[in-house]
Amino acid sequence: MASNDLEDDSGPGLPDDIYEQVTALAEKANEALESDRPSAAIEPLQRALDLLPAPQHEWEAWTWLNGSLGEAYFNLSDFKMARISFLDAMSGPGGEGNPYLLLRVGQSAFELGETAQAKQMLAQAHMQEGDELFSDEDPKYLAFLRSDR
């Protein structure tokens, strides 16, 4: 049975067999992330993304699978791959302008020393959600946003 989370903007959801496989892989990845084993989440997330029919970026699953993949890489301090995954998530339905994705792209850019992109993305995230979005994050990101750097 298809779920709204796995539908594209044009209507029908993923075929049942793909939906079931993507769901099982996503659950495996979520368990790994929740158990603080981000490296164990990467392979099932990549496999789930590979199952999405073309054009992959039109499926809502593209957005949240890439967001989860970015989170795994971010937790592993692989900020280059994290940023790539979060930017991929932003290219899918509901991803553009998502404050959490903007935050994570900004944080990844900060960690990579790319201050212009970091400032831009963190500012966009902050404009939407304010300080609350940063409340569970390292204070260095909000301090950087408020700095003249």
NUTORDREN-662411 format. One record per atom (N, C-alpha, C): residue in one letter; residue number from 0; x, y, z; atom name. Coordinates in nm, 3 decimals. Example, Ala and Ser with C-alpha at 12.3 -4.5 7.8 and 13.67 -1.06 7.14 Angstrom:
BEGIN
R:r:k:u:v:w:a
R:a:0:1.319:-0.569:0.780:N .
R:a:0:1.230:-0.450:0.780:CA .
R:a:0:1.320:-0.330:0.780:C .
R:s:1:1.285:-0.225:0.708:N .
R:s:1:1.367:-0.106:0.714:CA .
R:s:1:1.290:0.003:0.787:C .
***
This chain:
BEGIN
R:r:k:u:v:w:a
R:m:0:0.085:-0.117:0.000:N .
R:m:0:0.000:0.000:0.000:CA .
R:m:0:0.089:0.123:0.000:C .
R:a:1:0.061:0.220:-0.085:N .
R:a:1:0.143:0.340:-0.096:CA .
R:a:1:0.108:0.440:0.013:C .
R:s:2:0.205:0.520:0.047:N .
R:s:2:0.190:0.621:0.152:CA .
R:s:2:0.208:0.759:0.092:C .
R:n:3:0.142:0.857:0.151:N .
R:n:3:0.158:0.994:0.104:CA .
R:n:3:0.303:1.040:0.112:C .
R:d:4:0.379:0.990:0.209:N .
R:d:4:0.518:1.029:0.223:CA .
R:d:4:0.600:0.987:0.102:C .
R:l:5:0.553:0.889:0.030:N .
R:l:5:0.631:0.837:-0.082:CA .
R:l:5:0.569:0.869:-0.216:C .
R:e:6:0.478:0.964:-0.219:N .
R:e:6:0.415:1.003:-0.344:CA .
R:e:6:0.492:1.117:-0.407:C .
R:d:7:0.478:1.130:-0.538:N .
R:d:7:0.534:1.247:-0.603:CA .
R:d:7:0.422:1.349:-0.617:C .
R:d:8:0.456:1.467:-0.668:N .
R:d:8:0.358:1.574:-0.676:CA .
R:d:8:0.252:1.550:-0.783:C .
R:s:9:0.273:1.455:-0.872:N .
R:s:9:0.178:1.435:-0.981:CA .
R:s:9:0.068:1.336:-0.947:C .
R:g:10:0.072:1.274:-0.831:N .
R:g:10:-0.038:1.187:-0.796:CA .
R:g:10:0.000:1.057:-0.731:C .
R:p:11:-0.001:0.947:-0.806:N .
R:p:11:0.011:0.815:-0.744:CA .
R:p:11:0.143:0.796:-0.672:C .
R:g:12:0.136:0.710:-0.571:N .
R:g:12:0.256:0.680:-0.493:CA .
R:g:12:0.342:0.578:-0.562:C .
R:l:13:0.447:0.542:-0.493:N .
R:l:13:0.537:0.440:-0.544:CA .
R:l:13:0.464:0.308:-0.562:C .
R:p:14:0.505:0.227:-0.658:N .
R:p:14:0.448:0.092:-0.668:CA .
R:p:14:0.470:0.018:-0.536:C .
R:d:15:0.374:-0.068:-0.503:N .
R:d:15:0.376:-0.136:-0.372:CA .
R:d:15:0.508:-0.206:-0.343:C .
R:d:16:0.564:-0.277:-0.441:N .
R:d:16:0.687:-0.351:-0.414:CA .
R:d:16:0.803:-0.257:-0.381:C .
R:i:17:0.812:-0.146:-0.452:N .
R:i:17:0.918:-0.049:-0.424:CA .
R:i:17:0.892:0.019:-0.290:C .
R:y:18:0.767:0.055:-0.265:N .
R:y:18:0.731:0.119:-0.139:CA .
R:y:18:0.774:0.032:-0.020:C .
R:e:19:0.744:-0.097:-0.028:N .
R:e:19:0.778:-0.188:0.083:CA .
R:e:19:0.929:-0.197:0.102:C .
R:q:20:1.003:-0.204:-0.007:N .
R:q:20:1.149:-0.212:0.003:CA .
R:q:20:1.208:-0.082:0.059:C .
R:v:21:1.161:0.031:0.009:N .
R:v:21:1.211:0.161:0.056:CA .
R:v:21:1.179:0.178:0.204:C .
R:t:22:1.058:0.141:0.244:N .
R:t:22:1.017:0.153:0.384:CA .
R:t:22:1.105:0.067:0.474:C .
R:a:23:1.129:-0.056:0.434:N .
R:a:23:1.213:-0.147:0.515:CA .
R:a:23:1.355:-0.092:0.528:C .
R:l:24:1.410:-0.043:0.419:N .
R:l:24:1.546:0.012:0.423:CA .
R:l:24:1.552:0.139:0.507:C .
R:a:25:1.450:0.223:0.495:N .
R:a:25:1.445:0.346:0.574:CA .
R:a:25:1.434:0.315:0.723:C .
R:e:26:1.354:0.214:0.758:N .
R:e:26:1.342:0.175:0.899:CA .
R:e:26:1.475:0.124:0.952:C .
R:k:27:1.546:0.046:0.872:N .
R:k:27:1.677:-0.004:0.913:CA .
R:k:27:1.773:0.113:0.936:C .
R:a:28:1.770:0.209:0.847:N .
R:a:28:1.857:0.327:0.860:CA .
R:a:28:1.819:0.410:0.982:C .
R:n:29:1.690:0.428:1.005:N .
R:n:29:1.645:0.506:1.121:CA .
R:n:29:1.686:0.440:1.251:C .
R:e:30:1.678:0.308:1.256:N .
R:e:30:1.722:0.236:1.376:CA .
R:e:30:1.870:0.261:1.401:C .
R:a:31:1.949:0.259:1.295:N .
R:a:31:2.093:0.284:1.309:CA .
R:a:31:2.119:0.426:1.357:C .
R:l:32:2.048:0.523:1.299:N .
R:l:32:2.067:0.662:1.341:CA .
R:l:32:2.026:0.682:1.486:C .
R:e:33:1.914:0.623:1.525:N .
R:e:33:1.866:0.637:1.663:CA .
R:e:33:1.955:0.565:1.762:C .
R:s:34:2.030:0.465:1.716:N .
R:s:34:2.122:0.390:1.802:CA .
R:s:34:2.264:0.447:1.796:C .
R:d:35:2.276:0.568:1.742:N .
R:d:35:2.405:0.635:1.731:CA .
R:d:35:2.507:0.553:1.651:C .
R:r:36:2.457:0.492:1.542:N .
R:r:36:2.543:0.417:1.449:CA .
R:r:36:2.523:0.472:1.308:C .
R:p:37:2.562:0.599:1.288:N .
R:p:37:2.534:0.662:1.159:CA .
R:p:37:2.597:0.592:1.040:C .
R:s:38:2.712:0.530:1.058:N .
R:s:38:2.775:0.462:0.944:CA .
R:s:38:2.690:0.344:0.896:C .
R:a:39:2.614:0.283:0.987:N .
R:a:39:2.528:0.171:0.950:CA .
R:a:39:2.402:0.217:0.876:C .
R:a:40:2.374:0.347:0.877:N .
R:a:40:2.256:0.400:0.809:CA .
R:a:40:2.282:0.431:0.662:C .
R:i:41:2.406:0.450:0.626:N .
R:i:41:2.438:0.499:0.491:CA .
R:i:41:2.399:0.399:0.383:C .
R:e:42:2.441:0.276:0.396:N .
R:e:42:2.415:0.177:0.290:CA .
R:e:42:2.265:0.155:0.267:C .
R:p:43:2.182:0.135:0.370:N .
R:p:43:2.039:0.118:0.340:CA .
R:p:43:1.975:0.242:0.280:C .
R:l:44:2.020:0.360:0.319:N .
R:l:44:1.964:0.482:0.260:CA .
R:l:44:2.002:0.493:0.113:C .
R:q:45:2.126:0.462:0.080:N .
R:q:45:2.168:0.466:-0.061:CA .
R:q:45:2.092:0.363:-0.143:C .
R:r:46:2.071:0.245:-0.087:N .
R:r:46:1.994:0.142:-0.158:CA .
R:r:46:1.851:0.188:-0.180:C .
R:a:47:1.790:0.251:-0.079:N .
R:a:47:1.653:0.300:-0.093:CA .
R:a:47:1.645:0.407:-0.201:C .
R:l:48:1.741:0.498:-0.204:N .
R:l:48:1.743:0.601:-0.308:CA .
R:l:48:1.754:0.539:-0.446:C .
R:d:49:1.836:0.436:-0.458:N .
R:d:49:1.854:0.369:-0.588:CA .
R:d:49:1.725:0.303:-0.638:C .
R:l:50:1.634:0.271:-0.546:N .
R:l:50:1.508:0.206:-0.585:CA .
R:l:50:1.405:0.303:-0.641:C .
R:l:51:1.421:0.432:-0.615:N .
R:l:51:1.321:0.529:-0.660:CA .
R:l:51:1.321:0.537:-0.813:C .
R:p:52:1.201:0.532:-0.872:N .
R:p:52:1.192:0.543:-1.018:CA .
R:p:52:1.237:0.682:-1.066:C .
R:a:53:1.286:0.686:-1.187:N .
R:a:53:1.326:0.813:-1.248:CA .
R:a:53:1.202:0.894:-1.286:C .
R:p:54:1.208:1.021:-1.274:N .
R:p:54:1.315:1.102:-1.218:CA .
R:p:54:1.308:1.100:-1.064:C .
R:q:55:1.414:1.057:-1.002:N .
R:q:55:1.416:1.032:-0.858:CA .
R:q:55:1.385:1.156:-0.776:C .
R:h:56:1.434:1.271:-0.818:N .
R:h:56:1.419:1.393:-0.738:CA .
R:h:56:1.275:1.443:-0.731:C .
R:e:57:1.183:1.380:-0.804:N .
R:e:57:1.043:1.422:-0.798:CA .
R:e:57:0.963:1.351:-0.690:C .
R:w:58:1.022:1.253:-0.626:N .
R:w:58:0.954:1.178:-0.520:CA .
R:w:58:0.982:1.243:-0.384:C .
R:e:59:0.879:1.250:-0.300:N .
R:e:59:0.899:1.302:-0.164:CA .
R:e:59:1.002:1.218:-0.089:C .
R:a:60:1.006:1.089:-0.119:N .
R:a:60:1.104:1.002:-0.054:CA .
R:a:60:1.246:1.049:-0.083:C .
R:w:61:1.269:1.106:-0.200:N .
R:w:61:1.401:1.160:-0.234:CA .
R:w:61:1.443:1.263:-0.129:C .
R:t:62:1.350:1.348:-0.091:N .
R:t:62:1.379:1.455:0.004:CA .
R:t:62:1.417:1.398:0.139:C .
R:w:63:1.332:1.313:0.195:N .
R:w:63:1.361:1.268:0.332:CA .
R:w:63:1.470:1.162:0.337:C .
R:l:64:1.487:1.083:0.233:N .
R:l:64:1.598:0.987:0.233:CA .
R:l:64:1.732:1.060:0.226:C .
R:n:65:1.741:1.161:0.141:N .
R:n:65:1.865:1.238:0.134:CA .
R:n:65:1.888:1.319:0.261:C .
R:g:66:1.780:1.368:0.322:N .
R:g:66:1.795:1.437:0.450:CA .
R:g:66:1.852:1.344:0.557:C .
R:s:67:1.803:1.222:0.560:N .
R:s:67:1.855:1.123:0.656:CA .
R:s:67:1.999:1.085:0.624:C .
R:l:68:2.029:1.073:0.495:N .
R:l:68:2.165:1.042:0.454:CA .
R:l:68:2.260:1.155:0.495:C .
R:g:69:2.216:1.278:0.475:N .
R:g:69:2.295:1.392:0.518:CA .
R:g:69:2.319:1.391:0.668:C .
R:e:70:2.216:1.355:0.743:N .
R:e:70:2.228:1.348:0.888:CA .
R:e:70:2.332:1.242:0.929:C .
R:a:71:2.331:1.129:0.862:N .
R:a:71:2.430:1.025:0.891:CA .
R:a:71:2.571:1.077:0.866:C .
R:y:72:2.591:1.138:0.750:N .
R:y:72:2.724:1.193:0.719:CA .
R:y:72:2.762:1.304:0.816:C .
R:f:73:2.666:1.390:0.850:N .
R:f:73:2.694:1.499:0.944:CA .
R:f:73:2.739:1.443:1.079:C .
R:n:74:2.670:1.340:1.126:N .
R:n:74:2.706:1.278:1.254:CA .
R:n:74:2.842:1.209:1.249:C .
R:l:75:2.887:1.175:1.130:N .
R:l:75:3.020:1.116:1.111:CA .
R:l:75:3.127:1.223:1.085:C .
R:s:76:3.087:1.349:1.088:N .
R:s:76:3.175:1.463:1.058:CA .
R:s:76:3.229:1.459:0.915:C .
R:d:77:3.156:1.394:0.825:N .
R:d:77:3.189:1.397:0.682:CA .
R:d:77:3.104:1.509:0.621:C .
R:f:78:3.150:1.632:0.643:N .
R:f:78:3.069:1.748:0.609:CA .
R:f:78:3.056:1.770:0.459:C .
R:k:79:3.152:1.723:0.382:N .
R:k:79:3.141:1.735:0.236:CA .
R:k:79:3.024:1.650:0.186:C .
R:m:80:3.019:1.524:0.227:N .
R:m:80:2.909:1.437:0.185:CA .
R:m:80:2.776:1.479:0.248:C .
R:a:81:2.782:1.530:0.370:N .
R:a:81:2.661:1.579:0.435:CA .
R:a:81:2.600:1.692:0.353:C .
R:r:82:2.684:1.788:0.314:N .
R:r:82:2.633:1.902:0.237:CA .
R:r:82:2.574:1.855:0.104:C .
R:i:83:2.642:1.764:0.037:N .
R:i:83:2.590:1.712:-0.090:CA .
R:i:83:2.452:1.649:-0.069:C .
R:s:84:2.439:1.569:0.035:N .
R:s:84:2.311:1.501:0.061:CA .
R:s:84:2.201:1.599:0.098:C .
R:f:85:2.234:1.699:0.182:N .
R:f:85:2.133:1.798:0.220:CA .
R:f:85:2.092:1.883:0.099:C .
R:l:86:2.186:1.918:0.013:N .
R:l:86:2.151:1.992:-0.108:CA .
R:l:86:2.065:1.906:-0.201:C .
R:d:87:2.095:1.777:-0.211:N .
R:d:87:2.009:1.687:-0.288:CA .
R:d:87:1.869:1.686:-0.230:C .
R:a:88:1.858:1.680:-0.098:N .
R:a:88:1.727:1.681:-0.033:CA .
R:a:88:1.651:1.809:-0.067:C .
R:m:89:1.723:1.920:-0.073:N .
R:m:89:1.659:2.048:-0.105:CA .
R:m:89:1.607:2.054:-0.247:C .
R:s:90:1.656:1.965:-0.334:N .
R:s:90:1.610:1.964:-0.473:CA .
R:s:90:1.481:1.884:-0.492:C .
R:g:91:1.434:1.819:-0.386:N .
R:g:91:1.313:1.738:-0.395:CA .
R:g:91:1.191:1.811:-0.342:C .
R:p:92:1.074:1.749:-0.354:N .
R:p:92:0.950:1.809:-0.307:CA .
R:p:92:0.957:1.845:-0.158:C .
R:g:93:0.925:1.970:-0.128:N .
R:g:93:0.924:2.017:0.010:CA .
R:g:93:1.062:2.047:0.065:C .
R:g:94:1.165:2.030:-0.015:N .
R:g:94:1.300:2.051:0.035:CA .
R:g:94:1.351:2.193:0.021:C .
R:e:95:1.310:2.259:-0.087:N .
R:e:95:1.358:2.395:-0.109:CA .
R:e:95:1.306:2.486:0.002:C .
R:g:96:1.395:2.554:0.067:N .
R:g:96:1.356:2.646:0.173:CA .
R:g:96:1.326:2.580:0.306:C .
R:n:97:1.344:2.448:0.316:N .
R:n:97:1.320:2.378:0.443:CA .
R:n:97:1.422:2.429:0.544:C .
R:p:98:1.376:2.486:0.657:N .
R:p:98:1.470:2.547:0.751:CA .
R:p:98:1.572:2.450:0.809:C .
R:y:99:1.532:2.327:0.835:N .
R:y:99:1.627:2.230:0.890:CA .
R:y:99:1.736:2.197:0.788:C .
R:l:100:1.697:2.179:0.662:N .
R:l:100:1.796:2.152:0.559:CA .
R:l:100:1.889:2.272:0.539:C .
R:l:101:1.832:2.393:0.542:N .
R:l:101:1.914:2.513:0.532:CA .
R:l:101:2.015:2.519:0.647:C .
R:l:102:1.968:2.487:0.768:N .
R:l:102:2.056:2.484:0.884:CA .
R:l:102:2.172:2.388:0.862:C .
R:r:103:2.138:2.266:0.820:N .
R:r:103:2.242:2.164:0.805:CA .
R:r:103:2.339:2.196:0.690:C .
R:v:104:2.290:2.252:0.580:N .
R:v:104:2.381:2.294:0.473:CA .
R:v:104:2.473:2.403:0.526:C .
R:g:105:2.416:2.498:0.600:N .
R:g:105:2.497:2.606:0.658:CA .
R:g:105:2.601:2.554:0.755:C .
R:q:106:2.563:2.461:0.840:N .
R:q:106:2.658:2.404:0.936:CA .
R:q:106:2.769:2.328:0.863:C .
R:s:107:2.730:2.252:0.761:N .
R:s:107:2.829:2.176:0.684:CA .
R:s:107:2.927:2.271:0.615:C .
R:a:108:2.873:2.377:0.554:N .
R:a:108:2.959:2.475:0.488:CA .
R:a:108:3.053:2.540:0.590:C .
R:f:109:3.002:2.572:0.707:N .
R:f:109:3.084:2.629:0.814:CA .
R:f:109:3.201:2.537:0.847:C .
R:e:110:3.170:2.409:0.865:N .
R:e:110:3.274:2.312:0.902:CA .
R:e:110:3.376:2.293:0.790:C .
R:l:111:3.335:2.320:0.667:N .
R:l:111:3.426:2.310:0.552:CA .
R:l:111:3.502:2.440:0.528:C .
R:g:112:3.475:2.542:0.610:N .
R:g:112:3.543:2.670:0.596:CA .
R:g:112:3.488:2.758:0.487:C .
R:e:113:3.369:2.726:0.438:N .
R:e:113:3.306:2.804:0.332:CA .
R:e:113:3.207:2.901:0.395:C .
R:t:114:3.265:3.011:0.445:N .
R:t:114:3.189:3.101:0.531:CA .
R:t:114:3.077:3.176:0.458:C .
R:a:115:3.095:3.208:0.331:N .
R:a:115:2.990:3.281:0.260:CA .
R:a:115:2.863:3.196:0.249:C .
R:q:116:2.878:3.071:0.207:N .
R:q:116:2.761:2.984:0.198:CA .
R:q:116:2.704:2.956:0.337:C .
R:a:117:2.793:2.937:0.433:N .
R:a:117:2.748:2.910:0.570:CA .
R:a:117:2.661:3.025:0.620:C .
R:k:118:2.709:3.147:0.603:N .
R:k:118:2.635:3.264:0.651:CA .
R:k:118:2.500:3.275:0.581:C .
R:q:119:2.499:3.255:0.450:N .
R:q:119:2.375:3.266:0.372:CA .
R:q:119:2.272:3.163:0.417:C .
R:m:120:2.312:3.038:0.427:N .
R:m:120:2.218:2.931:0.463:CA .
R:m:120:2.171:2.943:0.607:C .
R:l:121:2.263:2.972:0.698:N .
R:l:121:2.225:2.988:0.838:CA .
R:l:121:2.131:3.107:0.855:C .
R:a:122:2.156:3.215:0.781:N .
R:a:122:2.068:3.332:0.789:CA .
R:a:122:1.928:3.299:0.738:C .
R:q:123:1.919:3.225:0.628:N .
R:q:123:1.787:3.187:0.576:CA .
R:q:123:1.712:3.099:0.675:C .
R:a:124:1.783:3.005:0.736:N .
R:a:124:1.720:2.918:0.836:CA .
R:a:124:1.673:3.000:0.955:C .
R:h:125:1.757:3.092:1.000:N .
R:h:125:1.725:3.174:1.117:CA .
R:h:125:1.607:3.266:1.089:C .
R:m:126:1.598:3.321:0.967:N .
R:m:126:1.486:3.408:0.932:CA .
R:m:126:1.353:3.334:0.942:C .
R:q:127:1.354:3.205:0.913:N .
R:q:127:1.230:3.127:0.918:CA .
R:q:127:1.193:3.080:1.058:C .
R:e:128:1.292:3.038:1.133:N .
R:e:128:1.264:2.971:1.261:CA .
R:e:128:1.320:3.041:1.384:C .
R:g:129:1.405:3.140:1.365:N .
R:g:129:1.463:3.212:1.477:CA .
R:g:129:1.562:3.128:1.557:C .
R:d:130:1.590:3.176:1.679:N .
R:d:130:1.688:3.109:1.765:CA .
R:d:130:1.647:2.967:1.801:C .
R:e:131:1.517:2.940:1.801:N .
R:e:131:1.467:2.808:1.842:CA .
R:e:131:1.530:2.696:1.759:C .
R:l:132:1.547:2.719:1.631:N .
R:l:132:1.606:2.616:1.543:CA .
R:l:132:1.748:2.581:1.586:C .
R:f:133:1.815:2.675:1.648:N .
R:f:133:1.954:2.657:1.688:CA .
R:f:133:1.968:2.607:1.832:C .
R:s:134:1.857:2.590:1.902:N .
R:s:134:1.862:2.563:2.047:CA .
R:s:134:1.933:2.433:2.083:C .
R:d:135:1.924:2.332:1.999:N .
R:d:135:1.989:2.204:2.028:CA .
R:d:135:2.122:2.188:1.955:C .
R:e:136:2.168:2.294:1.892:N .
R:e:136:2.290:2.288:1.812:CA .
R:e:136:2.407:2.350:1.889:C .
R:d:137:2.527:2.320:1.844:N .
R:d:137:2.646:2.381:1.902:CA .
R:d:137:2.631:2.533:1.893:C .
R:p:138:2.654:2.606:2.002:N .
R:p:138:2.635:2.752:2.000:CA .
R:p:138:2.726:2.825:1.902:C .
R:k:139:2.830:2.759:1.853:N .
R:k:139:2.922:2.826:1.761:CA .
R:k:139:2.852:2.869:1.632:C .
R:y:140:2.747:2.798:1.592:N .
R:y:140:2.679:2.832:1.466:CA .
R:y:140:2.601:2.962:1.479:C .
R:l:141:2.530:2.979:1.588:N .
R:l:141:2.455:3.103:1.609:CA .
R:l:141:2.553:3.219:1.634:C .
R:a:142:2.661:3.193:1.706:N .
R:a:142:2.763:3.296:1.728:CA .
R:a:142:2.823:3.340:1.595:C .
R:f:143:2.851:3.245:1.507:N .
R:f:143:2.904:3.277:1.375:CA .
R:f:143:2.804:3.361:1.297:C .
R:l:144:2.678:3.322:1.300:N .
R:l:144:2.575:3.396:1.227:CA .
R:l:144:2.568:3.541:1.274:C .
R:r:145:2.585:3.562:1.403:N .
R:r:145:2.576:3.697:1.460:CA .
R:r:145:2.706:3.775:1.448:C .
R:s:146:2.812:3.709:1.404:N .
R:s:146:2.943:3.776:1.394:CA .
R:s:146:2.954:3.851:1.262:C .
R:d:147:3.061:3.926:1.250:N .
R:d:147:3.088:4.000:1.126:CA .
R:d:147:3.171:3.919:1.028:C .
R:r:148:3.199:3.793:1.061:N .
R:r:148:3.281:3.709:0.971:CA .
R:r:148:3.204:3.670:0.849:C .
***
